[in-house]
Amino acid sequence: MSEQRTISTTAYYTSEERLTKLFESTARRSGMEASTLEQYKTWKEQTVTNLHELTGLNQMVRCPLEPKLIGIEQMDGYVREKRLIQTEEGVWMPFYVLIPDGIKPGERRASMITPHGHASGGKYSPAARTDIPAIAEAVQTYNYGYGEAYVRRGMIVFCPDARGFGERREAHLQGDGESSFLNSTCTALNHIAISLGRSLTGMWTWDLMRLADYIQERDECDASRIGCAGLSGGGLQTLWLAALDERIQCAVVSGYYYGYRDSLLKQPYHCGCNYVPRLWNYVDMGDIGALIAPRALLIESGTLDPLNGSRGLANVTEQLAITRQAYCLWDREDRLHHHIFEGGHRWDGAAAYPFAERWLAER
Protein backbone atom coordinates (compact mmCIF):
# COMPACT_ATOMS: atom_id res chain seq x y z
CA MET A 1 0.00 0.00 0.00
CA SER A 2 1.40 3.40 -0.97
CA GLU A 3 2.04 6.04 1.66
CA GLN A 4 -0.60 8.79 1.84
CA ARG A 5 1.10 12.07 1.02
CA THR A 6 -1.71 14.45 1.99
CA ILE A 7 -3.97 15.12 4.96
CA SER A 8 -7.75 15.08 5.07
CA THR A 9 -9.59 18.34 4.42
CA THR A 10 -12.55 18.55 6.76
CA ALA A 11 -13.96 21.89 5.62
CA TYR A 12 -13.87 23.97 2.44
CA TYR A 13 -14.25 27.75 2.36
CA THR A 14 -15.39 28.48 -1.18
CA SER A 15 -16.43 31.63 -3.04
CA GLU A 16 -19.31 30.28 -5.12
CA GLU A 17 -22.05 31.42 -2.75
CA ARG A 18 -20.67 34.96 -2.69
CA LEU A 19 -20.32 35.05 -6.47
CA THR A 20 -23.88 33.78 -6.87
CA LYS A 21 -25.16 36.59 -4.66
CA LEU A 22 -23.07 39.04 -6.65
CA PHE A 23 -24.62 37.73 -9.86
CA GLU A 24 -28.11 38.10 -8.44
CA SER A 25 -27.47 41.69 -7.35
CA THR A 26 -25.53 42.98 -10.37
CA ALA A 27 -26.45 40.88 -13.41
CA ARG A 28 -28.43 42.00 -16.45
CA ARG A 29 -28.48 45.69 -15.67
CA SER A 30 -28.98 46.51 -19.35
CA GLY A 31 -31.45 43.78 -20.27
CA MET A 32 -34.26 44.14 -22.80
CA GLU A 33 -37.13 45.83 -20.96
CA ALA A 34 -38.61 47.83 -23.84
CA SER A 35 -42.39 48.17 -24.06
CA THR A 36 -42.46 49.99 -27.42
CA LEU A 37 -40.65 49.47 -30.70
CA GLU A 38 -38.91 52.82 -30.38
CA GLN A 39 -37.63 51.89 -26.92
CA TYR A 40 -36.40 48.59 -28.33
CA LYS A 41 -34.48 50.31 -31.13
CA THR A 42 -32.82 52.66 -28.64
CA TRP A 43 -31.94 49.73 -26.36
CA LYS A 44 -30.57 47.72 -29.29
CA GLU A 45 -28.31 50.51 -30.50
CA GLN A 46 -26.77 50.96 -27.04
CA THR A 47 -26.51 47.22 -26.38
CA VAL A 48 -24.75 46.54 -29.67
CA THR A 49 -22.24 49.26 -28.76
CA ASN A 50 -21.76 47.73 -25.31
CA LEU A 51 -21.20 44.24 -26.72
CA HIS A 52 -18.66 45.51 -29.24
CA GLU A 53 -16.71 47.04 -26.36
CA LEU A 54 -17.04 44.06 -24.01
CA THR A 55 -15.95 41.50 -26.60
CA GLY A 56 -13.22 43.64 -28.14
CA LEU A 57 -14.93 43.74 -31.52
CA ASN A 58 -14.34 47.49 -31.50
CA GLN A 59 -10.60 46.75 -31.66
CA MET A 60 -10.74 44.62 -34.79
CA VAL A 61 -9.27 46.11 -37.98
CA ARG A 62 -10.37 45.15 -41.48
CA CYS A 63 -7.79 43.96 -43.98
CA PRO A 64 -7.88 42.55 -47.52
CA LEU A 65 -9.46 39.08 -47.52
CA GLU A 66 -6.94 37.77 -50.08
CA PRO A 67 -9.00 34.60 -50.74
CA LYS A 68 -7.03 31.53 -51.76
CA LEU A 69 -8.28 28.29 -53.31
CA ILE A 70 -6.54 25.28 -51.75
CA GLY A 71 -8.38 22.41 -53.44
CA ILE A 72 -11.57 21.16 -55.11
CA GLU A 73 -13.21 17.74 -54.84
CA GLN A 74 -16.34 16.44 -56.54
CA MET A 75 -18.55 14.74 -53.97
CA ASP A 76 -21.85 12.91 -54.33
CA GLY A 77 -24.21 15.71 -55.35
CA TYR A 78 -21.98 18.67 -54.56
CA VAL A 79 -18.50 20.14 -54.96
CA ARG A 80 -16.33 20.68 -51.90
CA GLU A 81 -13.85 23.54 -52.13
CA LYS A 82 -11.20 24.25 -49.52
CA ARG A 83 -10.35 27.93 -49.20
CA LEU A 84 -8.50 30.45 -47.02
CA ILE A 85 -9.28 34.08 -46.22
CA GLN A 86 -7.43 36.62 -44.10
CA THR A 87 -9.74 37.87 -41.33
CA GLU A 88 -7.29 40.31 -39.77
CA GLU A 89 -3.71 41.06 -40.70
CA GLY A 90 -1.75 37.82 -40.55
CA VAL A 91 -4.71 35.74 -39.31
CA TRP A 92 -6.01 33.15 -41.77
CA MET A 93 -9.20 31.12 -41.61
CA PRO A 94 -9.53 27.86 -43.57
CA PHE A 95 -13.01 26.73 -44.53
CA TYR A 96 -14.91 24.44 -46.82
CA VAL A 97 -17.42 25.67 -49.37
CA LEU A 98 -20.02 23.06 -50.27
CA ILE A 99 -21.66 23.89 -53.61
CA PRO A 100 -24.67 21.87 -54.79
CA ASP A 101 -24.53 20.41 -58.28
CA GLY A 102 -26.82 21.88 -60.89
CA ILE A 103 -26.46 25.62 -60.29
CA LYS A 104 -27.33 27.33 -63.57
CA PRO A 105 -25.28 30.18 -65.09
CA GLY A 106 -26.33 33.43 -63.43
CA GLU A 107 -28.31 31.65 -60.70
CA ARG A 108 -27.80 32.84 -57.13
CA ARG A 109 -28.46 30.59 -54.16
CA ALA A 110 -29.01 31.12 -50.44
CA SER A 111 -25.93 30.59 -48.28
CA MET A 112 -25.60 28.92 -44.89
CA ILE A 113 -22.65 29.37 -42.53
CA THR A 114 -22.34 26.28 -40.30
CA PRO A 115 -19.91 26.85 -37.41
CA HIS A 116 -18.91 23.82 -35.37
CA GLY A 117 -18.80 23.25 -31.63
CA HIS A 118 -16.39 21.30 -29.45
CA ALA A 119 -15.16 17.72 -29.99
CA SER A 120 -15.58 18.31 -33.72
CA GLY A 121 -12.13 18.62 -35.25
CA GLY A 122 -13.37 21.99 -36.49
CA LYS A 123 -14.87 22.24 -39.96
CA TYR A 124 -14.63 18.50 -40.59
CA SER A 125 -17.75 17.59 -38.59
CA PRO A 126 -20.30 20.00 -40.14
CA ALA A 127 -18.83 19.08 -43.54
CA ALA A 128 -19.41 15.39 -42.67
CA ARG A 129 -15.85 14.21 -43.34
CA THR A 130 -16.85 10.69 -42.32
CA ASP A 131 -13.88 9.31 -44.26
CA ILE A 132 -11.91 10.33 -41.14
CA PRO A 133 -12.79 7.72 -38.48
CA ALA A 134 -12.64 10.11 -35.51
CA ILE A 135 -14.93 12.52 -37.35
CA ALA A 136 -17.30 9.73 -38.35
CA GLU A 137 -17.76 8.94 -34.65
CA ALA A 138 -18.32 12.61 -33.76
CA VAL A 139 -20.87 12.97 -36.57
CA GLN A 140 -22.73 9.91 -35.31
CA THR A 141 -22.60 10.99 -31.64
CA TYR A 142 -23.75 14.59 -32.12
CA ASN A 143 -25.54 14.32 -35.49
CA TYR A 144 -22.86 16.79 -36.53
CA GLY A 145 -23.13 16.73 -40.32
CA TYR A 146 -25.55 19.63 -40.63
CA GLY A 147 -23.39 21.47 -43.16
CA GLU A 148 -23.66 18.62 -45.63
CA ALA A 149 -27.37 18.32 -44.85
CA TYR A 150 -27.93 21.95 -45.86
CA VAL A 151 -26.02 21.61 -49.15
CA ARG A 152 -28.23 18.64 -50.00
CA ARG A 153 -31.15 21.05 -49.65
CA GLY A 154 -29.71 23.28 -52.36
CA MET A 155 -27.89 25.89 -50.29
CA ILE A 156 -24.26 26.93 -50.65
CA VAL A 157 -22.65 26.04 -47.33
CA PHE A 158 -19.59 27.48 -45.61
CA CYS A 159 -17.90 25.34 -42.92
CA PRO A 160 -15.12 27.34 -41.20
CA ASP A 161 -12.50 26.46 -38.61
CA ALA A 162 -13.00 28.68 -35.56
CA ARG A 163 -9.86 30.00 -33.90
CA GLY A 164 -8.37 27.26 -31.75
CA PHE A 165 -9.86 24.37 -33.75
CA GLY A 166 -8.80 22.14 -36.62
CA GLU A 167 -6.06 23.79 -38.65
CA ARG A 168 -6.17 26.79 -36.30
CA ARG A 169 -5.06 25.00 -33.12
CA GLU A 170 -2.29 26.77 -31.23
CA ALA A 171 1.11 25.11 -30.79
CA HIS A 172 0.46 23.18 -27.57
CA LEU A 173 -2.36 21.11 -29.14
CA GLN A 174 -1.06 20.66 -32.66
CA GLY A 175 -0.60 17.08 -33.79
CA ASP A 176 -2.51 14.14 -35.23
CA GLY A 177 -3.39 12.26 -32.05
CA GLU A 178 -7.15 11.81 -31.83
CA SER A 179 -7.63 13.91 -28.69
CA SER A 180 -5.56 16.79 -30.07
CA PHE A 181 -7.22 16.52 -33.47
CA LEU A 182 -10.76 16.71 -32.11
CA ASN A 183 -10.26 19.27 -29.37
CA SER A 184 -9.26 22.93 -29.17
CA THR A 185 -7.12 25.63 -27.62
CA CYS A 186 -10.14 27.77 -26.71
CA THR A 187 -9.34 28.43 -23.07
CA ALA A 188 -5.70 29.36 -23.68
CA LEU A 189 -6.71 31.74 -26.47
CA ASN A 190 -9.37 33.38 -24.34
CA HIS A 191 -6.93 33.86 -21.44
CA ILE A 192 -4.59 35.75 -23.75
CA ALA A 193 -7.37 37.67 -25.47
CA ILE A 194 -9.05 38.96 -22.30
CA SER A 195 -5.67 40.16 -21.03
CA LEU A 196 -5.47 42.34 -24.15
CA GLY A 197 -9.01 43.71 -23.99
CA ARG A 198 -10.36 41.20 -26.50
CA SER A 199 -12.24 37.91 -26.14
CA LEU A 200 -12.46 34.67 -28.06
CA THR A 201 -16.19 35.31 -28.55
CA GLY A 202 -15.35 38.61 -30.19
CA MET A 203 -12.67 37.12 -32.43
CA TRP A 204 -14.94 34.27 -33.48
CA THR A 205 -17.70 36.75 -34.33
CA TRP A 206 -15.30 38.92 -36.29
CA ASP A 207 -14.07 35.97 -38.34
CA LEU A 208 -17.62 35.03 -39.29
CA MET A 209 -18.36 38.64 -40.23
CA ARG A 210 -15.38 38.50 -42.58
CA LEU A 211 -16.69 35.21 -43.97
CA ALA A 212 -19.97 37.00 -44.69
CA ASP A 213 -17.92 39.65 -46.52
CA TYR A 214 -16.45 36.88 -48.65
CA ILE A 215 -19.87 35.35 -49.32
CA GLN A 216 -21.03 38.70 -50.66
CA GLU A 217 -18.21 38.58 -53.22
CA ARG A 218 -19.21 35.21 -54.70
CA ASP A 219 -21.33 35.46 -57.83
CA GLU A 220 -23.42 32.37 -57.09
CA CYS A 221 -24.36 33.56 -53.58
CA ASP A 222 -27.39 35.79 -52.97
CA ALA A 223 -26.11 38.31 -50.41
CA SER A 224 -29.67 39.00 -49.24
CA ARG A 225 -30.13 35.35 -48.18
CA ILE A 226 -27.40 34.41 -45.71
CA GLY A 227 -28.13 32.14 -42.74
CA CYS A 228 -26.12 30.63 -39.93
CA ALA A 229 -26.64 27.40 -37.97
CA GLY A 230 -24.57 25.64 -35.34
CA LEU A 231 -24.50 23.23 -32.40
CA SER A 232 -23.11 24.03 -28.94
CA GLY A 233 -20.05 26.27 -29.49
CA GLY A 234 -21.38 26.60 -33.02
CA GLY A 235 -24.61 27.81 -31.45
CA LEU A 236 -22.62 30.40 -29.52
CA GLN A 237 -21.03 31.60 -32.75
CA THR A 238 -24.38 31.65 -34.53
CA LEU A 239 -26.09 33.59 -31.74
CA TRP A 240 -23.43 36.28 -31.57
CA LEU A 241 -23.03 36.63 -35.33
CA ALA A 242 -26.77 37.00 -35.91
CA ALA A 243 -27.09 39.43 -33.00
CA LEU A 244 -24.35 41.72 -34.29
CA ASP A 245 -24.54 41.33 -38.08
CA GLU A 246 -27.79 42.30 -39.80
CA ARG A 247 -26.81 40.39 -42.93
CA ILE A 248 -27.77 37.13 -41.21
CA GLN A 249 -31.41 36.63 -42.15
CA CYS A 250 -31.95 33.26 -40.48
CA ALA A 251 -30.24 31.75 -37.42
CA VAL A 252 -30.48 28.25 -35.94
CA VAL A 253 -29.00 27.93 -32.44
CA SER A 254 -28.78 24.35 -31.19
CA GLY A 255 -27.78 23.31 -27.67
CA TYR A 256 -26.79 26.84 -26.65
CA TYR A 257 -29.67 28.87 -25.25
CA TYR A 258 -30.05 29.17 -21.49
CA GLY A 259 -29.62 31.47 -18.52
CA TYR A 260 -26.03 32.21 -17.56
CA ARG A 261 -26.56 31.65 -13.83
CA ASP A 262 -27.63 28.01 -14.00
CA SER A 263 -25.56 26.97 -16.98
CA LEU A 264 -22.26 28.84 -16.67
CA LEU A 265 -22.00 30.16 -13.11
CA LYS A 266 -23.29 26.98 -11.47
CA GLN A 267 -21.49 24.76 -14.01
CA PRO A 268 -18.12 26.52 -14.20
CA TYR A 269 -16.32 23.56 -15.79
CA HIS A 270 -17.40 24.59 -19.29
CA CYS A 271 -14.86 25.80 -21.84
CA GLY A 272 -13.33 29.23 -21.37
CA CYS A 273 -14.75 30.35 -24.71
CA ASN A 274 -18.10 30.91 -22.95
CA TYR A 275 -16.80 33.74 -20.78
CA VAL A 276 -16.56 37.44 -21.66
CA PRO A 277 -15.43 39.87 -18.92
CA ARG A 278 -18.35 41.84 -17.39
CA LEU A 279 -20.85 40.42 -19.90
CA TRP A 280 -23.22 39.16 -17.20
CA ASN A 281 -23.44 42.63 -15.68
CA TYR A 282 -25.09 43.81 -18.90
CA VAL A 283 -27.18 41.04 -20.46
CA ASP A 284 -28.31 37.44 -20.29
CA MET A 285 -28.55 35.13 -23.27
CA GLY A 286 -32.17 35.99 -24.01
CA ASP A 287 -31.16 39.63 -24.44
CA ILE A 288 -28.55 38.69 -27.04
CA GLY A 289 -31.24 36.74 -28.87
CA ALA A 290 -33.52 39.77 -28.69
CA LEU A 291 -31.02 41.69 -30.83
CA ILE A 292 -31.82 39.35 -33.72
CA ALA A 293 -35.47 40.43 -33.93
CA PRO A 294 -37.28 40.62 -36.30
CA ARG A 295 -35.07 38.25 -38.34
CA ALA A 296 -35.78 34.50 -38.24
CA LEU A 297 -34.47 32.62 -35.18
CA LEU A 298 -34.92 28.97 -34.27
CA ILE A 299 -33.72 27.52 -30.96
CA GLU A 300 -33.18 23.76 -30.66
CA SER A 301 -33.24 22.27 -27.14
CA GLY A 302 -32.78 18.68 -26.02
CA THR A 303 -34.86 17.64 -23.01
CA LEU A 304 -31.82 15.91 -21.48
CA ASP A 305 -29.12 18.41 -22.42
CA PRO A 306 -27.00 18.94 -19.27
CA LEU A 307 -25.99 22.39 -20.48
CA ASN A 308 -29.52 23.56 -19.70
CA GLY A 309 -28.61 23.43 -16.01
CA SER A 310 -30.23 21.84 -12.99
CA ARG A 311 -33.71 23.25 -13.80
CA GLY A 312 -33.63 21.87 -17.32
CA LEU A 313 -35.86 23.47 -19.92
CA ALA A 314 -37.16 26.08 -17.46
CA ASN A 315 -33.75 27.74 -17.78
CA VAL A 316 -34.25 27.84 -21.54
CA THR A 317 -37.85 29.06 -21.68
CA GLU A 318 -37.10 31.94 -19.30
CA GLN A 319 -34.55 33.27 -21.78
CA LEU A 320 -36.86 32.70 -24.72
CA ALA A 321 -39.50 34.79 -22.94
CA ILE A 322 -37.05 37.72 -22.97
CA THR A 323 -36.34 37.20 -26.66
CA ARG A 324 -40.02 36.82 -27.48
CA GLN A 325 -40.76 40.29 -26.07
CA ALA A 326 -38.64 41.79 -28.86
CA TYR A 327 -40.40 39.77 -31.57
CA CYS A 328 -43.77 40.83 -30.15
CA LEU A 329 -42.78 44.49 -30.45
CA TRP A 330 -42.08 43.88 -34.13
CA ASP A 331 -45.31 41.86 -34.45
CA ARG A 332 -43.18 39.04 -35.89
CA GLU A 333 -43.59 36.19 -33.42
CA ASP A 334 -43.87 33.88 -36.42
CA ARG A 335 -40.14 34.32 -36.97
CA LEU A 336 -39.18 32.94 -33.54
CA HIS A 337 -39.49 29.19 -33.03
CA HIS A 338 -38.47 26.85 -30.20
CA HIS A 339 -37.97 23.23 -31.20
CA ILE A 340 -37.77 20.80 -28.26
CA PHE A 341 -36.69 17.22 -28.91
CA GLU A 342 -36.22 14.19 -26.71
CA GLY A 343 -32.50 13.74 -26.18
CA GLY A 344 -29.27 15.22 -24.96
CA HIS A 345 -26.60 17.57 -26.23
CA ARG A 346 -26.73 17.09 -30.00
CA TRP A 347 -28.07 18.58 -33.21
CA ASP A 348 -31.60 17.45 -34.07
CA GLY A 349 -32.46 19.20 -37.34
CA ALA A 350 -36.10 18.09 -37.68
CA ALA A 351 -37.30 21.70 -37.56
CA ALA A 352 -34.02 23.40 -38.45
CA TYR A 353 -33.86 22.36 -42.09
CA PRO A 354 -37.40 23.39 -43.16
CA PHE A 355 -37.08 26.56 -41.05
CA ALA A 356 -34.00 27.70 -42.98
CA GLU A 357 -35.55 26.69 -46.30
CA ARG A 358 -38.61 28.78 -45.49
CA TRP A 359 -36.87 31.94 -44.36
CA LEU A 360 -34.07 31.86 -46.91
CA ALA A 361 -36.37 31.07 -49.82
CA GLU A 362 -36.00 33.28 -52.89
CA ARG A 363 -38.32 36.27 -52.76
C-alpha positions, 0 to 999 in steps of 0.5 A: 500500500502506498504512503498517503502524502496528503492530509484530510480536508474537513472543511472547504471555504469556497467563493461560489455562494458569494459570487452567486449573490453578486450575480443576483445583485448585479447581473443584467443591468442593461437587459431588454425591458422595452415596451415599445418598438422605439424603446427597443431600437434605442436599447438595441443601439446601445446594447450593440455598442456595449457588446462591441466594447465588451468583446473587443470587436471594436478593436478589430481592424479590417484587412484585404481578404486575399482569398485563396483556393486550396483544393476542389473535390467532386462529392456525391451531389456537390462540390467541396472547395477548400479555401482560405481568407485573411480575417485580420492582418496575418490571421487566416481562416480555412473553410470548406465551401459546399456547392450543390450540383446543378447551379445554372449560369447566373443563378444565385443561391441562399448561403448557410454558414455552419460553425462547429462546436467542441469535440468536432475537429473543427470544420470537418464535422459540419462538412461530414468528413466521415472518411476520417474515423474520428470525425465519423464517430463525432458525426454519429454521436452529435448528429454533426453533419448539418453542413452537408445536410444543408447543401443537399437542400440546395444551399451553398454552405460554408464550414469554417474552422474557428480560432483554436480548432482544426487547422487553427489550433495553437502550438500546444495542441497541434498534432494528429493524435485523436484527442488533439485533433478533435479538441481545441485551444479555446481556453488558452486563447481566451486567457490571452485575449481577455488580457489584451481587452479582447475575447475569443467570442469577439474574435470568433464573431469577427471571423464570421463577419469576414466570412460574410464579406467573402460570401457577398463577393461570390457570384453564385451567392445571394447576399440577401439570403445568408443564414447561420446554424450551429450546435453548442459552441457553433450555437454560440457563434451563430447567436453572436453573429446573428445578433451583431450582423444584420446580414444574417437573415436566419439563425439556428441555435442548437444546444446553446440557449439558457440562462447564464446563472444556472448553466455557466455560473453553477457549471463553471467547468465549461470551456473558457470560450463561454466567458466574456469579462463583465458580460453578465453585468449587462445582459443574459442570453435571451437579451442577445437573442432579442437583438436578432429580432425581427429576423428569423431565429430557431432555438433547438433544445434537447430535453436531457441536455446537461448544459440547460442546467439543474432546472432543465428546460425552465432555464431555456424558456425563461430566456426565450421569454425575454427574446419573445418580447422583442419579436412581439414588439415587431409583431413578428412572433412567427419568426421565432421558433423553439424546437424541443426534442427528446434527447441530450446535447446534440443537433436534431435538425427536424425543424431546423432544415425546413425553417431555414428553407422557409426563411431563406427562400428566394423572394 
